[in-house]
Amino acid sequence: MDKNWESIYLSNKMHLVEIVKAVLADNNIPAVVVDKRDSSYVSIGDIEVYVSEENAILARVIIEQNQL
């Protein structure tokens, strides 16, 4: 992942993150999921969705419009 990527969504529930990633993919926005949860205690930490800076604003609008 390049340093020009921006975190646009985070959750501690993997299924919500995968839904966001799928919705973005349906809108031709490539997204990367980064799991920052603790390996011993998965209830600690979050899972983040990253998109390139040029797609960040559009991705946030899509997430908001879909009430994700």
mmCIF file as Biopython writes it, N, C-alpha, C and O atoms, coordinates in Angstrom:
data_model
#
loop_
_atom_site.group_PDB
_atom_site.id
_atom_site.type_symbol
_atom_site.label_atom_id
_atom_site.label_alt_id
_atom_site.label_comp_id
_atom_site.label_asym_id
_atom_site.label_entity_id
_atom_site.label_seq_id
_atom_site.pdbx_PDB_ins_code
_atom_site.Cartn_x
_atom_site.Cartn_y
_atom_site.Cartn_z
_atom_site.occupancy
_atom_site.B_iso_or_equiv
_atom_site.auth_seq_id
_atom_site.auth_asym_id
_atom_site.pdbx_PDB_model_num
ATOM 1   N N  . MET A ? 1  ? 0.850   -1.179  0.000  1.0 0.0 1  A 1 
ATOM 2   C CA . MET A ? 1  ? 0.000   0.000   0.000  1.0 0.0 1  A 1 
ATOM 3   C C  . MET A ? 1  ? 0.890   1.233   0.000  1.0 0.0 1  A 1 
ATOM 4   O O  . MET A ? 1  ? 1.856   1.324   0.758  1.0 0.0 1  A 1 
ATOM 5   N N  . ASP A ? 2  ? 0.552   2.160   -0.846 1.0 0.0 2  A 1 
ATOM 6   C CA . ASP A ? 2  ? 1.311   3.387   -0.998 1.0 0.0 2  A 1 
ATOM 7   C C  . ASP A ? 2  ? 0.977   4.368   0.123  1.0 0.0 2  A 1 
ATOM 8   O O  . ASP A ? 2  ? -0.076  4.261   0.751  1.0 0.0 2  A 1 
ATOM 9   N N  . LYS A ? 3  ? 1.869   5.319   0.374  1.0 0.0 3  A 1 
ATOM 10  C CA . LYS A ? 3  ? 1.622   6.283   1.453  1.0 0.0 3  A 1 
ATOM 11  C C  . LYS A ? 3  ? 0.544   7.302   1.077  1.0 0.0 3  A 1 
ATOM 12  O O  . LYS A ? 3  ? 0.131   8.096   1.923  1.0 0.0 3  A 1 
ATOM 13  N N  . ASN A ? 4  ? 0.089   7.294   -0.160 1.0 0.0 4  A 1 
ATOM 14  C CA . ASN A ? 4  ? -0.955  8.214   -0.597 1.0 0.0 4  A 1 
ATOM 15  C C  . ASN A ? 4  ? -2.351  7.629   -0.434 1.0 0.0 4  A 1 
ATOM 16  O O  . ASN A ? 4  ? -3.280  8.032   -1.132 1.0 0.0 4  A 1 
ATOM 17  N N  . TRP A ? 5  ? -2.500  6.691   0.474  1.0 0.0 5  A 1 
ATOM 18  C CA . TRP A ? 5  ? -3.799  6.098   0.756  1.0 0.0 5  A 1 
ATOM 19  C C  . TRP A ? 5  ? -4.320  6.667   2.067  1.0 0.0 5  A 1 
ATOM 20  O O  . TRP A ? 5  ? -3.548  7.016   2.961  1.0 0.0 5  A 1 
ATOM 21  N N  . GLU A ? 6  ? -5.631  6.754   2.167  1.0 0.0 6  A 1 
ATOM 22  C CA . GLU A ? 6  ? -6.263  7.404   3.308  1.0 0.0 6  A 1 
ATOM 23  C C  . GLU A ? 6  ? -7.300  6.470   3.934  1.0 0.0 6  A 1 
ATOM 24  O O  . GLU A ? 6  ? -8.050  5.799   3.225  1.0 0.0 6  A 1 
ATOM 25  N N  . SER A ? 7  ? -7.334  6.433   5.252  1.0 0.0 7  A 1 
ATOM 26  C CA . SER A ? 7  ? -8.336  5.638   5.955  1.0 0.0 7  A 1 
ATOM 27  C C  . SER A ? 7  ? -9.676  6.348   5.863  1.0 0.0 7  A 1 
ATOM 28  O O  . SER A ? 7  ? -9.792  7.515   6.237  1.0 0.0 7  A 1 
ATOM 29  N N  . ILE A ? 8  ? -10.695 5.641   5.362  1.0 0.0 8  A 1 
ATOM 30  C CA . ILE A ? 8  ? -12.001 6.278   5.192  1.0 0.0 8  A 1 
ATOM 31  C C  . ILE A ? 8  ? -13.098 5.614   6.007  1.0 0.0 8  A 1 
ATOM 32  O O  . ILE A ? 8  ? -14.210 6.133   6.102  1.0 0.0 8  A 1 
ATOM 33  N N  . TYR A ? 9  ? -12.782 4.460   6.597  1.0 0.0 9  A 1 
ATOM 34  C CA . TYR A ? 9  ? -13.801 3.755   7.381  1.0 0.0 9  A 1 
ATOM 35  C C  . TYR A ? 9  ? -13.090 2.844   8.369  1.0 0.0 9  A 1 
ATOM 36  O O  . TYR A ? 9  ? -12.054 2.261   8.050  1.0 0.0 9  A 1 
ATOM 37  N N  . LEU A ? 10 ? -13.648 2.723   9.567  1.0 0.0 10 A 1 
ATOM 38  C CA . LEU A ? 10 ? -13.104 1.756   10.521 1.0 0.0 10 A 1 
ATOM 39  C C  . LEU A ? 10 ? -14.225 1.183   11.355 1.0 0.0 10 A 1 
ATOM 40  O O  . LEU A ? 10 ? -15.230 1.836   11.635 1.0 0.0 10 A 1 
ATOM 41  N N  . SER A ? 11 ? -14.015 -0.061  11.740 1.0 0.0 11 A 1 
ATOM 42  C CA . SER A ? 11 ? -14.980 -0.786  12.555 1.0 0.0 11 A 1 
ATOM 43  C C  . SER A ? 11 ? -14.244 -1.919  13.250 1.0 0.0 11 A 1 
ATOM 44  O O  . SER A ? 11 ? -13.118 -2.256  12.885 1.0 0.0 11 A 1 
ATOM 45  N N  . ASN A ? 12 ? -14.877 -2.496  14.240 1.0 0.0 12 A 1 
ATOM 46  C CA . ASN A ? 12 ? -14.292 -3.683  14.865 1.0 0.0 12 A 1 
ATOM 47  C C  . ASN A ? 12 ? -15.009 -4.945  14.391 1.0 0.0 12 A 1 
ATOM 48  O O  . ASN A ? 12 ? -14.745 -6.037  14.893 1.0 0.0 12 A 1 
ATOM 49  N N  . LYS A ? 13 ? -15.918 -4.794  13.423 1.0 0.0 13 A 1 
ATOM 50  C CA . LYS A ? 13 ? -16.682 -5.910  12.882 1.0 0.0 13 A 1 
ATOM 51  C C  . LYS A ? 13 ? -16.292 -6.143  11.420 1.0 0.0 13 A 1 
ATOM 52  O O  . LYS A ? 13 ? -16.528 -5.296  10.559 1.0 0.0 13 A 1 
ATOM 53  N N  . MET A ? 14 ? -15.696 -7.300  11.160 1.0 0.0 14 A 1 
ATOM 54  C CA . MET A ? 14 ? -15.193 -7.607  9.828  1.0 0.0 14 A 1 
ATOM 55  C C  . MET A ? 14 ? -16.292 -7.606  8.775  1.0 0.0 14 A 1 
ATOM 56  O O  . MET A ? 14 ? -16.047 -7.180  7.646  1.0 0.0 14 A 1 
ATOM 57  N N  . HIS A ? 15 ? -17.492 -8.067  9.104  1.0 0.0 15 A 1 
ATOM 58  C CA . HIS A ? 15 ? -18.547 -8.119  8.095  1.0 0.0 15 A 1 
ATOM 59  C C  . HIS A ? 15 ? -18.944 -6.724  7.610  1.0 0.0 15 A 1 
ATOM 60  O O  . HIS A ? 15 ? -19.271 -6.561  6.435  1.0 0.0 15 A 1 
ATOM 61  N N  . LEU A ? 16 ? -18.923 -5.726  8.476  1.0 0.0 16 A 1 
ATOM 62  C CA . LEU A ? 16 ? -19.241 -4.359  8.055  1.0 0.0 16 A 1 
ATOM 63  C C  . LEU A ? 16 ? -18.152 -3.805  7.145  1.0 0.0 16 A 1 
ATOM 64  O O  . LEU A ? 16 ? -18.443 -3.114  6.168  1.0 0.0 16 A 1 
ATOM 65  N N  . VAL A ? 17 ? -16.910 -4.105  7.465  1.0 0.0 17 A 1 
ATOM 66  C CA . VAL A ? 17 ? -15.786 -3.651  6.645  1.0 0.0 17 A 1 
ATOM 67  C C  . VAL A ? 17 ? -15.860 -4.282  5.258  1.0 0.0 17 A 1 
ATOM 68  O O  . VAL A ? 17 ? -15.612 -3.609  4.258  1.0 0.0 17 A 1 
ATOM 69  N N  . GLU A ? 18 ? -16.197 -5.559  5.192  1.0 0.0 18 A 1 
ATOM 70  C CA . GLU A ? 18 ? -16.302 -6.235  3.896  1.0 0.0 18 A 1 
ATOM 71  C C  . GLU A ? 18 ? -17.458 -5.692  3.071  1.0 0.0 18 A 1 
ATOM 72  O O  . GLU A ? 18 ? -17.360 -5.631  1.845  1.0 0.0 18 A 1 
ATOM 73  N N  . ILE A ? 19 ? -18.551 -5.298  3.717  1.0 0.0 19 A 1 
ATOM 74  C CA . ILE A ? 19 ? -19.667 -4.676  2.996  1.0 0.0 19 A 1 
ATOM 75  C C  . ILE A ? 19 ? -19.226 -3.349  2.399  1.0 0.0 19 A 1 
ATOM 76  O O  . ILE A ? 19 ? -19.527 -3.060  1.240  1.0 0.0 19 A 1 
ATOM 77  N N  . VAL A ? 20 ? -18.516 -2.537  3.177  1.0 0.0 20 A 1 
ATOM 78  C CA . VAL A ? 20 ? -18.016 -1.256  2.678  1.0 0.0 20 A 1 
ATOM 79  C C  . VAL A ? 20 ? -17.077 -1.479  1.496  1.0 0.0 20 A 1 
ATOM 80  O O  . VAL A ? 20 ? -17.176 -0.788  0.482  1.0 0.0 20 A 1 
ATOM 81  N N  . LYS A ? 21 ? -16.182 -2.426  1.624  1.0 0.0 21 A 1 
ATOM 82  C CA . LYS A ? 21 ? -15.241 -2.718  0.538  1.0 0.0 21 A 1 
ATOM 83  C C  . LYS A ? 21 ? -15.988 -3.156  -0.721 1.0 0.0 21 A 1 
ATOM 84  O O  . LYS A ? 21 ? -15.627 -2.744  -1.824 1.0 0.0 21 A 1 
ATOM 85  N N  . ALA A ? 22 ? -17.019 -3.980  -0.572 1.0 0.0 22 A 1 
ATOM 86  C CA . ALA A ? 22 ? -17.801 -4.446  -1.719 1.0 0.0 22 A 1 
ATOM 87  C C  . ALA A ? 22 ? -18.569 -3.309  -2.386 1.0 0.0 22 A 1 
ATOM 88  O O  . ALA A ? 22 ? -18.632 -3.239  -3.614 1.0 0.0 22 A 1 
ATOM 89  N N  . VAL A ? 23 ? -19.152 -2.423  -1.586 1.0 0.0 23 A 1 
ATOM 90  C CA . VAL A ? 23 ? -19.883 -1.273  -2.140 1.0 0.0 23 A 1 
ATOM 91  C C  . VAL A ? 23 ? -18.929 -0.365  -2.909 1.0 0.0 23 A 1 
ATOM 92  O O  . VAL A ? 23 ? -19.267 0.122   -3.987 1.0 0.0 23 A 1 
ATOM 93  N N  . LEU A ? 24 ? -17.743 -0.139  -2.358 1.0 0.0 24 A 1 
ATOM 94  C CA . LEU A ? 24 ? -16.757 0.682   -3.058 1.0 0.0 24 A 1 
ATOM 95  C C  . LEU A ? 24 ? -16.313 0.006   -4.351 1.0 0.0 24 A 1 
ATOM 96  O O  . LEU A ? 24 ? -16.138 0.679   -5.367 1.0 0.0 24 A 1 
ATOM 97  N N  . ALA A ? 25 ? -16.129 -1.306  -4.330 1.0 0.0 25 A 1 
ATOM 98  C CA . ALA A ? 25 ? -15.738 -2.040  -5.534 1.0 0.0 25 A 1 
ATOM 99  C C  . ALA A ? 25 ? -16.823 -1.946  -6.604 1.0 0.0 25 A 1 
ATOM 100 O O  . ALA A ? 25 ? -16.520 -1.857  -7.794 1.0 0.0 25 A 1 
ATOM 101 N N  . ASP A ? 26 ? -18.087 -1.967  -6.182 1.0 0.0 26 A 1 
ATOM 102 C CA . ASP A ? 26 ? -19.201 -1.809  -7.131 1.0 0.0 26 A 1 
ATOM 103 C C  . ASP A ? 26 ? -19.173 -0.446  -7.804 1.0 0.0 26 A 1 
ATOM 104 O O  . ASP A ? 26 ? -19.704 -0.276  -8.901 1.0 0.0 26 A 1 
ATOM 105 N N  . ASN A ? 27 ? -18.552 0.525   -7.140 1.0 0.0 27 A 1 
ATOM 106 C CA . ASN A ? 27 ? -18.438 1.873   -7.688 1.0 0.0 27 A 1 
ATOM 107 C C  . ASN A ? 27 ? -17.051 2.139   -8.273 1.0 0.0 27 A 1 
ATOM 108 O O  . ASN A ? 27 ? -16.656 3.291   -8.451 1.0 0.0 27 A 1 
ATOM 109 N N  . ASN A ? 28 ? -16.322 1.075   -8.566 1.0 0.0 28 A 1 
ATOM 110 C CA . ASN A ? 28 ? -14.995 1.149   -9.198 1.0 0.0 28 A 1 
ATOM 111 C C  . ASN A ? 28 ? -13.974 1.927   -8.372 1.0 0.0 28 A 1 
ATOM 112 O O  . ASN A ? 28 ? -13.138 2.645   -8.922 1.0 0.0 28 A 1 
ATOM 113 N N  . ILE A ? 29 ? -14.048 1.782   -7.065 1.0 0.0 29 A 1 
ATOM 114 C CA . ILE A ? 29 ? -13.073 2.401   -6.170 1.0 0.0 29 A 1 
ATOM 115 C C  . ILE A ? 29 ? -12.299 1.273   -5.490 1.0 0.0 29 A 1 
ATOM 116 O O  . ILE A ? 29 ? -12.856 0.563   -4.653 1.0 0.0 29 A 1 
ATOM 117 N N  . PRO A ? 30 ? -11.023 1.100   -5.838 1.0 0.0 30 A 1 
ATOM 118 C CA . PRO A ? 30 ? -10.237 0.056   -5.191 1.0 0.0 30 A 1 
ATOM 119 C C  . PRO A ? 30 ? -10.012 0.384   -3.712 1.0 0.0 30 A 1 
ATOM 120 O O  . PRO A ? 30 ? -9.695  1.520   -3.358 1.0 0.0 30 A 1 
ATOM 121 N N  . ALA A ? 31 ? -10.179 -0.613  -2.871 1.0 0.0 31 A 1 
ATOM 122 C CA . ALA A ? 31 ? -10.021 -0.415  -1.427 1.0 0.0 31 A 1 
ATOM 123 C C  . ALA A ? 31 ? -9.167  -1.543  -0.858 1.0 0.0 31 A 1 
ATOM 124 O O  . ALA A ? 31 ? -9.139  -2.657  -1.381 1.0 0.0 31 A 1 
ATOM 125 N N  . VAL A ? 32 ? -8.475  -1.219  0.225  1.0 0.0 32 A 1 
ATOM 126 C CA . VAL A ? 32 ? -7.631  -2.184  0.924  1.0 0.0 32 A 1 
ATOM 127 C C  . VAL A ? 32 ? -8.080  -2.235  2.377  1.0 0.0 32 A 1 
ATOM 128 O O  . VAL A ? 32 ? -8.306  -1.199  3.003  1.0 0.0 32 A 1 
ATOM 129 N N  . VAL A ? 33 ? -8.207  -3.448  2.908  1.0 0.0 33 A 1 
ATOM 130 C CA . VAL A ? 33 ? -8.591  -3.646  4.301  1.0 0.0 33 A 1 
ATOM 131 C C  . VAL A ? 33 ? -7.340  -3.946  5.108  1.0 0.0 33 A 1 
ATOM 132 O O  . VAL A ? 33 ? -6.550  -4.818  4.747  1.0 0.0 33 A 1 
ATOM 133 N N  . VAL A ? 34 ? -7.165  -3.208  6.214  1.0 0.0 34 A 1 
ATOM 134 C CA . VAL A ? 34 ? -6.032  -3.418  7.106  1.0 0.0 34 A 1 
ATOM 135 C C  . VAL A ? 34 ? -6.581  -3.752  8.490  1.0 0.0 34 A 1 
ATOM 136 O O  . VAL A ? 34 ? -7.266  -2.947  9.119  1.0 0.0 34 A 1 
ATOM 137 N N  . ASP A ? 35 ? -6.263  -4.953  8.940  1.0 0.0 35 A 1 
ATOM 138 C CA . ASP A ? 35 ? -6.740  -5.425  10.236 1.0 0.0 35 A 1 
ATOM 139 C C  . ASP A ? 35 ? -5.725  -5.023  11.313 1.0 0.0 35 A 1 
ATOM 140 O O  . ASP A ? 35 ? -4.618  -5.560  11.363 1.0 0.0 35 A 1 
ATOM 141 N N  . LYS A ? 36 ? -6.108  -4.085  12.160 1.0 0.0 36 A 1 
ATOM 142 C CA . LYS A ? 36 ? -5.223  -3.596  13.217 1.0 0.0 36 A 1 
ATOM 143 C C  . LYS A ? 36 ? -5.657  -4.102  14.588 1.0 0.0 36 A 1 
ATOM 144 O O  . LYS A ? 36 ? -5.316  -3.517  15.616 1.0 0.0 36 A 1 
ATOM 145 N N  . ARG A ? 37 ? -6.417  -5.202  14.587 1.0 0.0 37 A 1 
ATOM 146 C CA . ARG A ? 37 ? -6.833  -5.774  15.865 1.0 0.0 37 A 1 
ATOM 147 C C  . ARG A ? 37 ? -5.666  -6.526  16.493 1.0 0.0 37 A 1 
ATOM 148 O O  . ARG A ? 37 ? -4.784  -7.027  15.794 1.0 0.0 37 A 1 
ATOM 149 N N  . ASP A ? 38 ? -5.674  -6.594  17.797 1.0 0.0 38 A 1 
ATOM 150 C CA . ASP A ? 38 ? -4.655  -7.344  18.534 1.0 0.0 38 A 1 
ATOM 151 C C  . ASP A ? 38 ? -4.806  -8.825  18.202 1.0 0.0 38 A 1 
ATOM 152 O O  . ASP A ? 38 ? -5.922  -9.341  18.167 1.0 0.0 38 A 1 
ATOM 153 N N  . SER A ? 39 ? -3.707  -9.500  17.963 1.0 0.0 39 A 1 
ATOM 154 C CA . SER A ? 39 ? -3.776  -10.911 17.583 1.0 0.0 39 A 1 
ATOM 155 C C  . SER A ? 39 ? -4.212  -11.812 18.737 1.0 0.0 39 A 1 
ATOM 156 O O  . SER A ? 39 ? -4.750  -12.894 18.505 1.0 0.0 39 A 1 
ATOM 157 N N  . SER A ? 40 ? -3.991  -11.390 19.942 1.0 0.0 40 A 1 
ATOM 158 C CA . SER A ? 40 ? -4.392  -12.196 21.097 1.0 0.0 40 A 1 
ATOM 159 C C  . SER A ? 40 ? -5.810  -11.866 21.565 1.0 0.0 40 A 1 
ATOM 160 O O  . SER A ? 40 ? -6.553  -12.744 22.004 1.0 0.0 40 A 1 
ATOM 161 N N  . TYR A ? 41 ? -6.164  -10.605 21.466 1.0 0.0 41 A 1 
ATOM 162 C CA . TYR A ? 41 ? -7.472  -10.142 21.911 1.0 0.0 41 A 1 
ATOM 163 C C  . TYR A ? 41 ? -8.133  -9.399  20.760 1.0 0.0 41 A 1 
ATOM 164 O O  . TYR A ? 41 ? -7.967  -8.186  20.630 1.0 0.0 41 A 1 
ATOM 165 N N  . VAL A ? 42 ? -8.886  -10.120 19.916 1.0 0.0 42 A 1 
ATOM 166 C CA . VAL A ? 42 ? -9.448  -9.494  18.710 1.0 0.0 42 A 1 
ATOM 167 C C  . VAL A ? 42 ? -10.502 -8.438  19.021 1.0 0.0 42 A 1 
ATOM 168 O O  . VAL A ? 42 ? -10.937 -7.716  18.124 1.0 0.0 42 A 1 
ATOM 169 N N  . SER A ? 43 ? -10.914 -8.342  20.277 1.0 0.0 43 A 1 
ATOM 170 C CA . SER A ? 43 ? -11.863 -7.292  20.639 1.0 0.0 43 A 1 
ATOM 171 C C  . SER A ? 43 ? -11.162 -5.947  20.833 1.0 0.0 43 A 1 
ATOM 172 O O  . SER A ? 43 ? -11.822 -4.922  21.006 1.0 0.0 43 A 1 
ATOM 173 N N  . ILE A ? 44 ? -9.839  -5.949  20.804 1.0 0.0 44 A 1 
ATOM 174 C CA . ILE A ? 44 ? -9.063  -4.715  20.962 1.0 0.0 44 A 1 
ATOM 175 C C  . ILE A ? 44 ? -8.538  -4.293  19.596 1.0 0.0 44 A 1 
ATOM 176 O O  . ILE A ? 44 ? -7.846  -5.056  18.922 1.0 0.0 44 A 1 
ATOM 177 N N  . GLY A ? 45 ? -8.876  -3.067  19.197 1.0 0.0 45 A 1 
ATOM 178 C CA . GLY A ? 45 ? -8.405  -2.546  17.923 1.0 0.0 45 A 1 
ATOM 179 C C  . GLY A ? 45 ? -9.509  -2.512  16.879 1.0 0.0 45 A 1 
ATOM 180 O O  . GLY A ? 45 ? -10.636 -2.937  17.131 1.0 0.0 45 A 1 
ATOM 181 N N  . ASP A ? 46 ? -9.170  -2.005  15.717 1.0 0.0 46 A 1 
ATOM 182 C CA . ASP A ? 46 ? -10.142 -1.831  14.642 1.0 0.0 46 A 1 
ATOM 183 C C  . ASP A ? 46 ? -9.611  -2.384  13.334 1.0 0.0 46 A 1 
ATOM 184 O O  . ASP A ? 46 ? -8.427  -2.687  13.190 1.0 0.0 46 A 1 
ATOM 185 N N  . ILE A ? 47 ? -10.523 -2.503  12.391 1.0 0.0 47 A 1 
ATOM 186 C CA . ILE A ? 47 ? -10.201 -2.884  11.029 1.0 0.0 47 A 1 
ATOM 187 C C  . ILE A ? 47 ? -10.480 -1.642  10.187 1.0 0.0 47 A 1 
ATOM 188 O O  . ILE A ? 47 ? -11.547 -1.041  10.309 1.0 0.0 47 A 1 
ATOM 189 N N  . GLU A ? 48 ? -9.537  -1.252  9.336  1.0 0.0 48 A 1 
ATOM 190 C CA . GLU A ? 48 ? -9.671  -0.022  8.569  1.0 0.0 48 A 1 
ATOM 191 C C  . GLU A ? 48 ? -9.764  -0.304  7.074  1.0 0.0 48 A 1 
ATOM 192 O O  . GLU A ? 48 ? -9.186  -1.264  6.564  1.0 0.0 48 A 1 
ATOM 193 N N  . VAL A ? 49 ? -10.503 0.556   6.393  1.0 0.0 49 A 1 
ATOM 194 C CA . VAL A ? 49 ? -10.596 0.507   4.934  1.0 0.0 49 A 1 
ATOM 195 C C  . VAL A ? 49 ? -9.853  1.728   4.397  1.0 0.0 49 A 1 
ATOM 196 O O  . VAL A ? 49 ? -10.124 2.861   4.796  1.0 0.0 49 A 1 
ATOM 197 N N  . TYR A ? 50 ? -8.921  1.481   3.493  1.0 0.0 50 A 1 
ATOM 198 C CA . TYR A ? 50 ? -8.121  2.544   2.883  1.0 0.0 50 A 1 
ATOM 199 C C  . TYR A ? 50 ? -8.435  2.644   1.395  1.0 0.0 50 A 1 
ATOM 200 O O  . TYR A ? 50 ? -8.642  1.637   0.719  1.0 0.0 50 A 1 
ATOM 201 N N  . VAL A ? 51 ? -8.465  3.882   0.899  1.0 0.0 51 A 1 
ATOM 202 C CA . VAL A ? 51 ? -8.566  4.148   -0.536 1.0 0.0 51 A 1 
ATOM 203 C C  . VAL A ? 51 ? -7.525  5.203   -0.882 1.0 0.0 51 A 1 
ATOM 204 O O  . VAL A ? 51 ? -6.992  5.870   0.005  1.0 0.0 51 A 1 
ATOM 205 N N  . SER A ? 52 ? -7.237  5.352   -2.161 1.0 0.0 52 A 1 
ATOM 206 C CA . SER A ? 52 ? -6.272  6.372   -2.569 1.0 0.0 52 A 1 
ATOM 207 C C  . SER A ? 52 ? -6.836  7.756   -2.270 1.0 0.0 52 A 1 
ATOM 208 O O  . SER A ? 52 ? -8.052  7.946   -2.228 1.0 0.0 52 A 1 
ATOM 209 N N  . GLU A ? 53 ? -5.946  8.713   -2.063 1.0 0.0 53 A 1 
ATOM 210 C CA . GLU A ? 53 ? -6.369  10.078  -1.726 1.0 0.0 53 A 1 
ATOM 211 C C  . GLU A ? 53 ? -7.321  10.656  -2.758 1.0 0.0 53 A 1 
ATOM 212 O O  . GLU A ? 53 ? -8.247  11.387  -2.407 1.0 0.0 53 A 1 
ATOM 213 N N  . GLU A ? 54 ? -7.104  10.339  -4.023 1.0 0.0 54 A 1 
ATOM 214 C CA . GLU A ? 54 ? -7.948  10.900  -5.083 1.0 0.0 54 A 1 
ATOM 215 C C  . GLU A ? 54 ? -9.374  10.355  -5.042 1.0 0.0 54 A 1 
ATOM 216 O O  . GLU A ? 54 ? -10.285 10.982  -5.583 1.0 0.0 54 A 1 
ATOM 217 N N  . ASN A ? 55 ? -9.582  9.198   -4.410 1.0 0.0 55 A 1 
ATOM 218 C CA . ASN A ? 55 ? -10.918 8.609   -4.310 1.0 0.0 55 A 1 
ATOM 219 C C  . ASN A ? 55 ? -11.553 8.788   -2.936 1.0 0.0 55 A 1 
ATOM 220 O O  . ASN A ? 55 ? -12.693 8.370   -2.732 1.0 0.0 55 A 1 
ATOM 221 N N  . ALA A ? 56 ? -10.847 9.396   -1.998 1.0 0.0 56 A 1 
ATOM 222 C CA . ALA A ? 56 ? -11.300 9.459   -0.603 1.0 0.0 56 A 1 
ATOM 223 C C  . ALA A ? 56 ? -12.620 10.209  -0.436 1.0 0.0 56 A 1 
ATOM 224 O O  . ALA A ? 56 ? -13.507 9.738   0.276  1.0 0.0 56 A 1 
ATOM 225 N N  . ILE A ? 57 ? -12.760 11.340  -1.064 1.0 0.0 57 A 1 
ATOM 226 C CA . ILE A ? 57 ? -13.987 12.134  -0.903 1.0 0.0 57 A 1 
ATOM 227 C C  . ILE A ? 57 ? -15.179 11.389  -1.482 1.0 0.0 57 A 1 
ATOM 228 O O  . ILE A ? 57 ? -16.228 11.300  -0.844 1.0 0.0 57 A 1 
ATOM 229 N N  . LEU A ? 58 ? -15.023 10.856  -2.685 1.0 0.0 58 A 1 
ATOM 230 C CA . LEU A ? 58 ? -16.109 10.104  -3.313 1.0 0.0 58 A 1 
ATOM 231 C C  . LEU A ? 58 ? -16.463 8.873   -2.483 1.0 0.0 58 A 1 
ATOM 232 O O  . LEU A ? 58 ? -17.641 8.551   -2.329 1.0 0.0 58 A 1 
ATOM 233 N N  . ALA A ? 59 ? -15.469 8.192   -1.954 1.0 0.0 59 A 1 
ATOM 234 C CA . ALA A ? 59 ? -15.718 7.009   -1.131 1.0 0.0 59 A 1 
ATOM 235 C C  . ALA A ? 59 ? -16.517 7.367   0.117  1.0 0.0 59 A 1 
ATOM 236 O O  . ALA A ? 59 ? -17.436 6.640   0.494  1.0 0.0 59 A 1 
ATOM 237 N N  . ARG A ? 60 ? -16.177 8.467   0.753  1.0 0.0 60 A 1 
ATOM 238 C CA . ARG A ? 60 ? -16.920 8.895   1.955  1.0 0.0 60 A 1 
ATOM 239 C C  . ARG A ? 60 ? -18.376 9.227   1.610  1.0 0.0 60 A 1 
ATOM 240 O O  . ARG A ? 60 ? -19.291 8.912   2.371  1.0 0.0 60 A 1 
ATOM 241 N N  . VAL A ? 61 ? -18.575 9.862   0.463  1.0 0.0 61 A 1 
ATOM 242 C CA . VAL A ? 61 ? -19.940 10.196  0.023  1.0 0.0 61 A 1 
ATOM 243 C C  . VAL A ? 61 ? -20.741 8.920   -0.217 1.0 0.0 61 A 1 
ATOM 244 O O  . VAL A ? 61 ? -21.896 8.824   0.196  1.0 0.0 61 A 1 
ATOM 245 N N  . ILE A ? 62 ? -20.140 7.953   -0.875 1.0 0.0 62 A 1 
ATOM 246 C CA . ILE A ? 62 ? -20.810 6.681   -1.144 1.0 0.0 62 A 1 
ATOM 247 C C  . ILE A ? 62 ? -21.164 5.971   0.154  1.0 0.0 62 A 1 
ATOM 248 O O  . ILE A ? 62 ? -22.267 5.441   0.292  1.0 0.0 62 A 1 
ATOM 249 N N  . ILE A ? 63 ? -20.236 5.956   1.107  1.0 0.0 63 A 1 
ATOM 250 C CA . ILE A ? 63 ? -20.506 5.321   2.400  1.0 0.0 63 A 1 
ATOM 251 C C  . ILE A ? 63 ? -21.653 6.021   3.114  1.0 0.0 63 A 1 
ATOM 252 O O  . ILE A ? 63 ? -22.523 5.366   3.688  1.0 0.0 63 A 1 
ATOM 253 N N  . GLU A ? 64 ? -21.659 7.338   3.082  1.0 0.0 64 A 1 
ATOM 254 C CA . GLU A ? 64 ? -22.716 8.103   3.746  1.0 0.0 64 A 1 
ATOM 255 C C  . GLU A ? 64 ? -24.061 7.886   3.059  1.0 0.0 64 A 1 
ATOM 256 O O  . GLU A ? 64 ? -25.075 7.719   3.736  1.0 0.0 64 A 1 
ATOM 257 N N  . GLN A ? 65 ? -24.087 7.884   1.728  1.0 0.0 65 A 1 
ATOM 258 C CA . GLN A ? 65 ? -25.330 7.693   0.998  1.0 0.0 65 A 1 
ATOM 259 C C  . GLN A ? 65 ? -25.926 6.319   1.241  1.0 0.0 65 A 1 
ATOM 260 O O  . GLN A ? 65 ? -27.147 6.158   1.240  1.0 0.0 65 A 1 
ATOM 261 N N  . ASN A ? 66 ? -25.069 5.327   1.448  1.0 0.0 66 A 1 
ATOM 262 C CA . ASN A ? 66 ? -25.539 3.966   1.694  1.0 0.0 66 A 1 
ATOM 263 C C  . ASN A ? 66 ? -25.742 3.677   3.188  1.0 0.0 66 A 1 
ATOM 264 O O  . ASN A ? 66 ? -26.066 2.554   3.573  1.0 0.0 66 A 1 
ATOM 265 N N  . GLN A ? 67 ? -25.548 4.695   4.013  1.0 0.0 67 A 1 
ATOM 266 C CA . GLN A ? 67 ? -25.729 4.602   5.464  1.0 0.0 67 A 1 
ATOM 267 C C  . GLN A ? 67 ? -24.953 3.443   6.065  1.0 0.0 67 A 1 
ATOM 268 O O  . GLN A ? 67 ? -25.488 2.646   6.836  1.0 0.0 67 A 1 
ATOM 269 N N  . LEU A ? 68 ? -23.673 3.365   5.695  1.0 0.0 68 A 1 
ATOM 270 C CA . LEU A ? 68 ? -22.823 2.284   6.191  1.0 0.0 68 A 1 
ATOM 271 C C  . LEU A ? 68 ? -22.035 2.711   7.390  1.0 0.0 68 A 1 
ATOM 272 O O  . LEU A ? 68 ? -21.266 1.920   7.937  1.0 0.0 68 A 1 
#
